[in-house]
Amino acid sequence: MASLSALRASTVQALRTRLEVLDAVERVLVDEERGSVWIVAGGDVDHAMLEEQARAILTAEGEEADTIPVEVAATLGAHARHRVRFVGVQRFPAPEGHVRMRVTLEWDGVLHTGEELGETSAALEMRTAALATVRAVQALSPDELRLRLIGVKQIRAFDQEITVVSIFRESGGPLRLVGAVLTTEDPLKTAALAVLSALNRILGNYLSTIG
């Protein structure tokens, strides 16, 4: 049986990045002492489907997936989920070769939007969508999070197209955050989801302290 301590850091990050973005998944844990991967998810989730996804990720990362125990632990619903939900991104043409992006997020049953104006081109529009997502996140926060988008980039790894964003948080101590999701046919949505992936851990913890 493979040792979890032998898993590369990139493998562990890939598991967390690709699974924790799912609405049903709350957290991915690596138990090195017991030699297993634990996926903490809602009670009504398809456990077999999550296990299959985890093993597919392990295989894509070059690990011997069949030798690594994968367990799905269901929450009992005693505590409310603290997760911002992506609703959608809208693109509006603007004068002089510009475009306006509007991203809508939902938190605790309330919709919050963020808008950003940018130039028209594939790469720049992805950046504009990411900036609009940052604006939406700041809109749902009662305090100033002071988030700054560093960049958005598409890369290819393990025969997969991945969109990566880098964000700098100035409040609460400087912190560089990186998010990554599989690139989809909708690059604007992908950019927005990559931002939420970067903010996933700090955003959930932050909102749970003010809710």
BADRENLUM-571295 format. One record per atom (N, C-alpha, C): residue in three letters; x, y, z. Coordinates in steps of 0.05 Angstrom, whole numbers, plus 32768, in hexadecimal, padded with zeros to 4 digits. Last residue first. Example, Ala and Ser with C-alpha at 12.3 -4.5 7.8 and 13.67 -1.06 7.14 Angstrom:
2
SER81017FD3808E
SER81117FEB808F
SER81028001809D
ALA81087F8E809C
ALA80F67FA6809C
ALA81087FBE809C
***
This chain:
211
GLY7E5B82C380D1
GLY7E4082BB80CB
GLY7E2F82B880E4
ILE7E8F82CD80DC
ILE7E7D82E480DC
ILE7E6082DD80D8
THR7EAA829E80D8
THR7EAE82AD80F1
THR7E9C82C680F2
SER7EA0828A80A7
SER7E95827B80BE
SER7E98828A80D8
LEU7EBC82AB8085
LEU7E9F82AF8087
LEU7E9382A0809F
TYR7EF08298808F
TYR7EEA82B48095
TYR7ECC82B78098
ASN7EEF8263807D
ASN7EF582698099
ASN7EEC828580A1
GLY7EE3826C8047
GLY7ED1825D8058
GLY7ED682628075
LEU7F10828B8038
LEU7EF582968036
LEU7EE282878047
ILE7F3C826B803F
ILE7F3A82828050
ILE7F1E828E804F
ARG7F2E82418019
ARG7F33823B8035
ARG7F3082548047
ASN7F23825C7FE6
ASN7F1182487FF3
ASN7F1582458011
LEU7F3E827D7FC5
LEU7F3482887FDE
LEU7F2582747FEF
ALA7F4A825D7F9A
ALA7F6082697FA9
ALA7F5782737FC4
SER7F1782507F89
SER7F29823B7F92
SER7F3F82467FA3
LEU7F0682827F78
LEU7EF982767F8F
LEU7F0A825F7F9B
VAL7F2782867F4B
VAL7F2982997F60
VAL7F1D828E7F7A
ALA7F14825B7F2C
ALA7F30825A7F36
ALA7F34826E7F4C
LEU7EE1826E7F20
LEU7EE482577F32
LEU7F0082547F3D
ALA7EEF82977EFC
ALA7EE1829D7F15
ALA7EE482877F29
ALA7F0782797ED3
ALA7F17828D7EE1
ALA7F0A82947EFC
THR7EDA825B7EC2
THR7EF2824E7ECC
THR7F0382617EDD
LYS7EB982837EAD
LYS7EB182747EC5
LYS7EC982667ED2
LEU7EDA82907E82
LEU7ED382A47E96
LEU7ECA82977EB0
PRO7EDF82627E62
PRO7EF7826C7E70
PRO7EF082817E85
ASP7EBC822C7E59
ASP7EB582487E60
ASP7ECC82547E70
GLU7ED081FA7E54
GLU7ECA82087E3B
GLU7EC282257E40
THR7F0281FA7E89
THR7EEA81F17E7C
THR7EE682007E61
THR7F3B81E47EAC
THR7F3081F77E99
THR7F1881EB7E8B
LEU7F3A81D47EF0
LEU7F3C81CA7ED5
LEU7F2E81DE7EC2
VAL7F5982057F1C
VAL7F4281F37F14
VAL7F4781EA7EF7
ALA7F7982237F52
ALA7F7C82167F38
ALA7F6382047F34
GLY7F9782597F77
GLY7F8082477F71
GLY7F83823C7F56
VAL7FBE82747FAA
VAL7FBE82697F8F
VAL7FA682567F8D
LEU7FD282AC7FD0
LEU7FBF82967FCC
LEU7FBF828E7FAF
ARG7FFC82CA7FFE
ARG7FF982C47FE2
ARG7FE782AA7FE0
LEU7FF282FA8030
LEU7FF082DD8029
LEU7FEC82DA800B
PRO7FFD83258068
PRO8000831F804B
PRO800083018045
GLY7FCC832D8099
GLY7FE683228093
GLY7FE8831B8076
GLY7F9883418094
GLY7F9D832A80A6
GLY7FB9831D80A2
SER7F9B8355804E
SER7F9083578069
SER7F97833D8079
GLU7FAF8347801D
GLU7FBE835A802D
GLU7FB5835B804A
ARG7FB783117FF3
ARG7FA6831C8008
ARG7FB7832E801B
PHE7FBD83067FAF
PHE7FCB830F7FC7
PHE7FB7831B7FDB
ILE7FB582CF7F84
ILE7FA982E67F92
ILE7FBA82EC7FAA
SER7FB782AF7F47
SER7FC682B67F5E
SER7FBA82CF7F6A
VAL7F9A82777F24
VAL7F9A82937F2B
VAL7FAB82977F44
VAL7F98824B7EED
VAL7FA482517F07
VAL7FA182707F0C
THR7F7B82177ECA
THR7F7B82347ECE
THR7F84823B7EEA
ILE7F9281E27EA2
ILE7F8C81EC7EBD
ILE7F8E820B7EBD
GLU7F8B81AA7E7B
GLU7F8C81C87E7A
GLU7F8281D27E95
GLN7FB1816F7E80
GLN7F99817E7E87
GLN7F9E819C7E85
ASP7FDF81507E7E
ASP7FCC814E7E68
ASP7FB1815B7E6E
PHE7FFB81637EAA
PHE7FF081487EAA
PHE7FDA81457E96
ALA7FEC81A67E9B
ALA7FFA81937EAD
ALA7FEC81787EAD
ARG7FEF81E57E82
ARG7FE881CA7E7B
ARG7FF981B77E8D
ILE7FCE82237E95
ILE7FE582127E92
ILE7FDC81F67E8B
GLN7FB982667E95
GLN7FB2824A7E8D
GLN7FCC823B7E89
LYS7FB482977EC8
LYS7FC482897EB3
LYS7FB9826E7EAE
VAL7FB182D67EE6
VAL7FA282BE7EDD
VAL7FB182B17EC7
GLY7FCA82FB7F20
GLY7FCA82F27F04
GLY7FB882DA7EFF
ILE7FBD83187F4F
ILE7FD883197F43
ILE7FD883117F26
LEU7F8C833D7F6D
LEU7F9183297F59
LEU7FAD832D7F4D
ARG7F8583497FB1
ARG7F9083547F98
ARG7F97833C7F85
LEU7F5B835A7FE6
LEU7F6583457FD4
LEU7F6E83527FBB
ARG7F44836F8018
ARG7F5C8379800B
ARG7F6983637FFB
LEU7F1783688037
LEU7F2A83518036
LEU7F4583598029
GLU7EF4838F8061
GLU7F058391804A
GLU7F1A837A804A
ASP7EB583718077
ASP7ECF837E807B
ASP7EDF837F8062
PRO7E8A83558065
PRO7E85836E8073
PRO7E9E837E8079
SER7E8A83398023
SER7E98833B803D
SER7E918355804B
LEU7E74833C7FF2
LEU7E65832C8006
LEU7E72832D8022
ALA7E99835A7FD6
ALA7E7F83657FDB
ALA7E6F83567FF0
GLN7EC5833A7FD1
GLN7EC783507FE3
GLN7EAC835D7FE9
VAL7EAF83177FAB
VAL7EB7830D7FC5
VAL7EB983247FD9
ALA7EAA833B7F80
ALA7E92832E7F8C
ALA7E9883237FA8
ARG7EDF83477F75
ARG7ECD835C7F7E
ARG7EB483517F8B
VAL7EF183147F65
VAL7EFC83207F7D
VAL7EEA83377F87
THR7ED283127F36
THR7ECD82FF7F4B
THR7ED983097F66
ALA7EEA833A7F18
ALA7ECE833D7F20
ALA7EC7832A7F37
LEU7F1C83227F10
LEU7F1A833A7F20
LEU7EFD833F7F2A
ALA7F0C82F87EEF
ALA7F1882F27F09
ALA7F16830A7F1B
ALA7EFB83157EC2
ALA7EE883047ED1
ALA7EF282FD7EED
THR7F2C832C7EB4
THR7F16833D7EBC
THR7F01832D7ECB
ARG7F4882FE7EA5
ARG7F52830E7EBC
ARG7F3B83207EC6
MET7F2A82EF7E79
MET7F2C82DD7E90
MET7F3582EC7EA9
GLU7F34831B7E59
GLU7F1983177E62
GLU7F1983037E7A
LEU7F6A83157E4D
LEU7F62832C7E5D
LEU7F4683287E68
ALA7F6982E67E2D
ALA7F7882E77E46
ALA7F6F82FD7E58
ALA7F4782F67E01
ALA7F4282DE7E11
ALA7F5082E07E2C
SER7F31833A7E02
SER7F4383267DF8
SER7F41830E7E0B
THR7F1D83797E0F
THR7F1483607E03
THR7F2C83517DF7
GLU7F2A83957E51
GLU7F2C83947E34
GLU7F2483797E29
GLY7EF983A17E87
GLY7F13839B7E7C
GLY7F13839B7E5D
LEU7EDA83AD7EC5
LEU7EDC83B47EA9
LEU7EF883AE7E9F
GLU7EB383877EF2
GLU7ECE83917EEB
GLU7ECD83977ECD
GLU7E8B83797F2C
GLU7E8E83807F10
GLU7EAA838B7F0B
GLY7E67834B7F54
GLY7E7F835B7F51
GLY7E8283607F33
THR7E31833C7F81
THR7E3D833E7F67
THR7E56834F7F67
HIS7E0D830D7FA7
HIS7E2083237FA7
HIS7E2E83247F8C
LEU7DD182F47FC5
LEU7DE282F77FAD
LEU7DF483107FAF
VAL7DC582CB7FFD
VAL7DC682E67FF2
VAL7DD982E77FDA
GLY7DCA82998014
GLY7DB082A08007
GLY7DAF82BB7FFB
ASP7DFF82978025
ASP7DEA82978039
ASP7DCF82A1802D
TRP7E1582B17FEA
TRP7E1D82AB8005
TRP7E0682AD8018
GLU7E2682AE7FA6
GLU7E1082AB7FBB
GLU7E1D82A37FD5
LEU7E3C82DA7F73
LEU7E4182C57F87
LEU7E2A82C57F9A
THR7E4882EF7F31
THR7E3482ED7F47
THR7E3B82D57F59
VAL7E6B831D7F0A
VAL7E6B83037F17
VAL7E5883037F2F
ARG7E70833D7ECF
ARG7E61833E7EE8
ARG7E6183217EF2
MET7E9B83647EA5
MET7E94834A7EB1
MET7E85834D7ECB
ARG7E9C83887E6A
ARG7E9683897E87
ARG7E8E836D7E90
VAL7ECD839B7E3B
VAL7EB883897E43
VAL7EB5838B7E61
HIS7EE283C67E04
HIS7EE283BC7E1F
HIS7ECB83A97E25
GLY7EE383E37DD5
GLY7EF283CA7DD7
GLY7EF483BF7DF3
GLU7EC284117DDD
GLU7EDF84147DD8
GLU7EEE83FA7DDE
PRO7E8D83FB7E0B
PRO7E99840B7DF6
PRO7EB7840A7DF4
ALA7E8283B47E19
ALA7E8383D17E21
ALA7E9083E07E0B
PRO7E5C83797E22
PRO7E6D838A7E11
PRO7E6B83A77E1A
PHE7E5B83517E5B
PHE7E4C83677E4D
PHE7E6083777E3C
ARG7E5283127E77
ARG7E6483237E66
ARG7E5483377E57
GLN7E4C82F37EB6
GLN7E3F83007E9F
GLN7E5383127E91
VAL7E4D82B97EDC
VAL7E5C82D07ED2
VAL7E4F82DA7EB8
GLY7E2F829C7F18
GLY7E33829F7EFB
GLY7E4482B77EF5
VAL7E3482857F4C
VAL7E1A82867F3E
VAL7E1E82897F20
PHE7E5882627F7B
PHE7E5A82717F62
PHE7E3F826E7F54
ARG7E5282697FC1
ARG7E4A825A7FA9
ARG7E4B826C7F90
VAL7E7A82617FFA
VAL7E6F82747FE6
VAL7E6982647FCD
ARG7E6C823E8033
ARG7E79823D8019
ARG7E6B82508006
HIS7E6282218067
HIS7E6B823C8063
HIS7E7A823D8049
ARG7E2B81FA807B
ARG7E4281FD806A
ARG7E48821B8067
ALA7E1881F380C0
ALA7E1381FD80A5
ALA7E2D81FF8095
HIS7E1D81B780E5
HIS7E2681D380E1
HIS7E2081DB80C4
ALA7E06818680E2
ALA7E03819480FB
ALA7E0B81B180F8
GLY7E0A816380B7
GLY7DF9817B80B4
GLY7DF5818A80CE
LEU7E2D813A80BA
LEU7E12813480C3
LEU7E00814D80C1
THR7E5A81298084
THR7E52813A809B
THR7E35813480A1
ALA7E7C80ED8072
ALA7E6580FF806F
ALA7E60810F8088
ALA7EB880DD8054
ALA7EAB80E1806D
ALA7E9580F5806A
VAL7ED680AE802C
VAL7EC480C6802B
VAL7EB580C78045
GLU7F19809A801F
GLU7F018098802F
GLU7EF080B1802C
VAL7F4680737FFD
VAL7F37808C7FFB
VAL7F1D8089800A
PRO7F8680578000
PRO7F6B8057800A
PRO7F5E80728008
ILE7FAD80477FC9
ILE7FA9805C7FDD
ILE7F8C805C7FE6
THR7FB380257F9F
THR7FC0801D7FB8
THR7FBB80317FCF
ASP7F9C803B7F73
ASP7F8F80237F7E
ASP7F9B801B7F99
ALA7FBE80657F63
ALA7FA5806B7F70
ALA7F9980537F7E
GLU7FFA80757F62
GLU7FED805B7F60
GLU7FD3805C7F70
GLU800080B57F40
GLU800180A47F58
GLU7FF480897F52
GLY7FFD80DB7F18
GLY801280C77F16
GLY801580B57F2E
GLU7FD280FC7F17
GLU7FEA81077F23
GLU800280F37F24
ALA7FAB80DB7F04
ALA7FB580F17EF2
ALA7FCF80FD7EFD
THR7FA380BC7F32
THR7FAE80B07F1A
THR7FBA80C57F07
LEU7F8B80E37F53
LEU7FA480D67F5B
LEU7FB280C97F43
ILE7F5D80ED7F35
ILE7F7181027F39
ILE7F8C80F77F41
ALA7F4480BC7F39
ALA7F4B80C67F1F
ALA7F6080DC7F21
ARG7F3A80BA7F70
ARG7F4D80A77F64
ARG7F5680AF7F48
ALA7F1480E37F74
ALA7F2E80E57F82
ALA7F4380D27F76
GLN7EEA80CE7F56
GLN7EF780E77F4D
GLN7F1380EA7F5A
GLU7EDD80A27F75
GLU7EE6809E7F59
GLU7EF580B67F4F
GLU7ECB80BB7FA3
GLU7EE380A97FA5
GLU7EEE80A57F89
LEU7E9E80D57F8F
LEU7EB480E47F99
LEU7ECE80D47F9B
MET7E7E80A97F80
MET7E8780BC7F6C
MET7E9F80CC7F75
ALA7E7580917FB2
ALA7E8480827F9D
ALA7E8E80957F87
HIS7E5680B87FCC
HIS7E7180B17FD6
HIS7E8180A37FC1
ASP7E3080EB7FBB
ASP7E3680D07FB0
ASP7E5380C97FB7
VAL7E15810D7FF4
VAL7E26810C7FDD
VAL7E2A80EF7FD4
ASP7DF981198022
ASP7DEA810F800B
ASP7DFB810C7FF2
GLY7E1C812E8048
GLY7E118114804C
GLY7E0381088034
GLY7E56814F802D
GLY7E3B814F8036
GLY7E3081338037
ALA7E9A813A803F
ALA7E858144802D
ALA7E6A8143803A
VAL7EDD81308040
VAL7EC781388051
VAL7EB281458040
ILE7F0780FE802F
ILE7EF781138022
ILE7EDF81198034
TRP7F4780E7803D
TRP7F2C80EA8047
TRP7F1F81028039
VAL7F7680B7802D
VAL7F6B80D18025
VAL7F4F80D2802F
SER7FA680948057
SER7F8E80968048
SER7F8780B38041
GLY7FC980838083
GLY7FCE807D8067
GLY7FB6807E8055
ARG7FC9809080B7
ARG7FB9807980AF
ARG7FBC80728092
GLU7FED80BB80B4
GLU7FF180A680C8
GLU7FE2808D80C0
GLU7FDB80DD808C
GLU7FF380CF8087
GLU7FF780B8809B
ASP7FA380EF8072
ASP7FAB80E3808C
ASP7FC380D28087
VAL7F8E81288055
VAL7FA181128050
VAL7FAB8108806B
LEU7F4E81408043
LEU7F63813C8057
LEU7F758125804F
VAL7F2581718029
VAL7F3481598022
VAL7F4C81578035
ARG7EE3818A8036
ARG7EFF818A803B
ARG7F0C81708032
GLU7EB0818D801E
GLU7EB781A18032
GLU7ED681A28036
VAL7E8C81827FE3
VAL7EA5817C7FF2
VAL7EAB81938005
ALA7E6281937FC4
ALA7E5D817F7FD9
ALA7E74817B7FEC
ASP7E7781B87F9F
ASP7E6481C17FB4
ASP7E6181AD7FCA
LEU7EBC81B47F91
LEU7EA281A97F8E
LEU7E9081B17FA5
VAL7EED81C67FA1
VAL7EDD81D97F92
VAL7EC181CF7F8D
GLU7F06819B7FB7
GLU7EF981AE7FCA
GLU7EEA81C47FBB
LEU7F1B817F7F8B
LEU7F0581747F9A
LEU7EF781897FAB
ARG7F45819C7F75
ARG7F3181927F63
ARG7F1881877F72
THR7F6581AB7FA2
THR7F5C81BF7F8F
THR7F4481B57F7F
ARG7F70817A7FBB
ARG7F61818F7FC9
ARG7F5681A37FB6
LEU7F8D815F7F93
LEU7F7581537FA0
LEU7F6481687FAC
ALA7FB781827F8A
ALA7FA4817C7F75
ALA7F8B81717F80
GLN7FD2817F7FBB
GLN7FC681997FB3
GLN7FB181947F9D
VAL7FE4814B7FB9
VAL7FD281537FCE
VAL7FC3816C7FC7
THR800681507F8D
THR7FEF813D7F8C
THR7FDB81457FA1
SER802C81747F9E
SER801C817B7F87
SER800381697F85
ALA804681577FC5
ALA8036816E7FCE
ALA802381767FB7
ARG804281107FBA
ARG804E812A7FB5
ARG803B81407FBE
LEU803F80DD7FEA
LEU803180ED7FD6
LEU803F81087FD3
ALA805780C58014
ALA806680C57FFB
ALA805880D67FE6
SER803380C4803C
SER804980D78040
SER805A80DA8026
LEU8013809B802E
LEU800980B68028
LEU801F80CB802B
SER802E8063800D
SER802F80748025
SER80258090801E
ALA800B802C7FF0
ALA801A80457FEE
ALA801980558007
MET80117FE88000
MET800080008000
MET801280198000
***
